[in-house]
Amino acid sequence: MFDSAPQLPAIDHPELLGEPVRRLIGLIPQAQVFSIDPALSDTESLCRAYGEPESTCGNCVIVRGHRGQITRTVACLALATTRVDVNKLVRKRLDVRKASFAPMEEATTESGMEYGAITPVGLPDDWPIWIDPAVIKSSQVCIGAGTRSSKLVIPGAALLALPHAEVVEGLAG
């Protein structure tokens, strides 16, 4: 996976990671990191440039739901070839009336990560992380590194080492 990109142990290269990612990368010691042109940060461009199928990448989306004065936030990680079921499954699990993707400015400000590079590694402590089973079953998945200039390659199951991470059946399809 992404064999043409020199991969380095992420734990040994904090300079390639977004600030929040540095705090928790030690929980996933097998994580590898590689540098990219920031213009390639979105999945389609990255896969085209490296000749990889989109099924090797995971996208982390931040979903926010509201019920009255209560706001709940969750990070959802699914393979790039699928879509997170925001309007049914996520909304019901959050127990909110309306759920939608968090506005870009809020997601980046609150996560401390760059747009197009948000990753479950290093998110705020009070955000649950819901992971689609297909991600967990992946031997390696390419995800954001908190900065648009690099990517992480991680065994899918290793993501369960993150605080508040859980597998959610039917999260994406």
C-alpha positions in Angstrom: 0.0 0.0 0.0 1.4 3.3 -1.1 4.7 1.5 -1.7 6.1 4.3 -3.9 6.0 6.6 -0.9 8.8 6.1 1.7 7.0 5.2 4.9 8.5 6.0 8.3 7.5 5.0 11.8 5.1 7.7 12.9 6.2 7.6 16.5 9.7 8.6 15.4 8.6 11.4 13.1 6.4 13.8 15.1 7.4 16.6 12.7 5.2 14.9 10.0 2.1 14.9 12.2 -0.4 17.5 13.2 -0.1 18.7 16.7 -3.1 16.8 18.2 -2.0 13.6 16.5 1.4 13.7 18.2 -0.2 13.4 21.6 -1.8 10.0 20.8 0.3 8.4 18.1 2.1 6.3 20.8 -1.2 4.3 21.2 -0.6 3.0 17.7 3.1 2.1 17.6 2.7 0.3 14.3 1.6 3.4 12.5 3.6 4.6 9.5 3.7 8.1 8.1 4.6 9.4 4.7 4.9 12.9 3.2 2.7 14.1 0.4 2.2 17.2 -1.6 -0.7 19.0 0.3 -2.5 19.4 -3.0 -2.9 15.6 -3.0 -4.6 15.4 0.5 -8.0 14.5 -0.8 -8.6 10.8 -1.3 -9.3 10.9 -5.0 -6.1 12.9 -5.8 -4.0 10.8 -3.5 -5.1 7.5 -5.0 -4.7 8.7 -8.5 -1.2 10.0 -7.8 -0.1 6.8 -6.1 -2.0 4.3 -8.2 -4.0 3.0 -5.2 -7.7 2.1 -5.1 -9.8 4.3 -2.9 -10.7 1.2 -0.9 -7.3 1.4 0.8 -8.2 4.8 2.3 -10.4 5.8 5.2 -12.2 9.1 5.6 -12.9 10.6 9.0 -15.9 12.9 9.1 -17.1 14.9 12.0 -20.9 14.8 12.6 -22.8 17.1 14.8 -26.3 16.5 16.1 -28.7 18.8 18.0 -31.7 18.1 20.2 -33.0 21.3 21.8 -30.1 23.1 23.5 -27.9 19.9 23.5 -25.2 19.4 20.8 -23.4 16.2 20.4 -20.3 15.5 18.2 -19.0 12.2 16.9 -16.1 11.3 14.5 -17.0 8.6 12.0 -14.4 6.6 10.1 -15.3 4.7 7.0 -13.6 3.5 3.9 -13.5 6.1 1.1 -15.6 3.9 -1.1 -18.5 4.1 1.3 -20.7 6.8 2.8 -21.5 7.3 6.5 -25.2 6.9 7.2 -25.6 10.3 8.9 -29.3 10.7 8.6 -30.4 7.4 10.0 -27.8 5.4 12.0 -25.7 8.3 13.3 -28.7 10.5 14.1 -30.4 7.7 16.1 -27.2 6.7 17.9 -26.5 10.3 18.9 -30.1 10.5 20.0 -30.7 13.8 18.2 -33.4 15.2 16.0 -31.0 16.5 13.3 -27.5 15.4 12.4 -25.2 16.8 9.7 -21.5 17.2 8.9 -19.9 19.8 11.2 -19.1 23.0 9.4 -15.5 22.9 8.1 -14.3 25.8 10.3 -15.7 24.3 13.5 -14.3 20.8 12.7 -10.8 22.2 12.0 -10.8 24.6 14.9 -12.1 22.1 17.5 -10.0 19.2 16.3 -6.9 21.3 15.8 -6.4 19.6 12.4 -6.3 20.8 8.9 -9.3 20.3 6.5 -8.7 17.2 4.4 -6.4 15.8 7.1 -8.8 15.1 10.0 -8.0 11.8 11.6 -9.4 9.9 14.6 -5.9 10.0 16.2 -5.8 13.0 18.5 -9.4 14.1 18.4 -10.9 15.9 21.5 -11.4 13.5 24.4 -15.2 14.0 24.6 -15.8 13.0 20.9 -16.7 9.3 20.5 -15.0 7.6 17.5 -17.3 5.3 15.5 -15.5 3.0 13.1 -17.1 1.0 10.3 -16.3 -2.7 10.5 -14.8 -2.7 7.0 -12.1 -0.3 8.3 -11.3 -2.6 11.2 -11.0 -5.6 8.8 -8.5 -3.7 6.6 -4.9 -5.0 7.1 -3.7 -1.4 6.3 -5.7 1.8 5.9 -4.4 5.2 4.8 -5.9 8.0 6.9 -5.1 11.7 7.6 -2.3 12.7 9.9 -3.7 16.0 11.1 -1.8 18.0 8.4 -2.4 18.0 4.7 1.3 17.3 4.0 1.3 13.7 5.3 -0.7 10.5 5.7 -0.8 7.7 8.1 -0.9 4.0 7.2 -2.3 1.9 10.1 -3.7 -1.6 10.5 -7.4 -1.1 10.8 -7.8 -3.0 14.0 -5.1 -0.9 15.7 -7.5 2.1 15.7 -9.5 0.4 18.5 -6.6 1.4 20.8 -7.8 5.0 20.6 -9.9 6.4 23.5 -13.7 6.2 22.9 -13.2 4.2 19.7 -15.8 1.5 18.9 -16.9 -0.5 15.9 -20.4 0.4 14.7 -22.2 -2.1 12.5 -23.9 -0.4 9.6 -22.1 2.9 10.0 -21.4 3.1 6.3 -22.5 1.5 3.1 
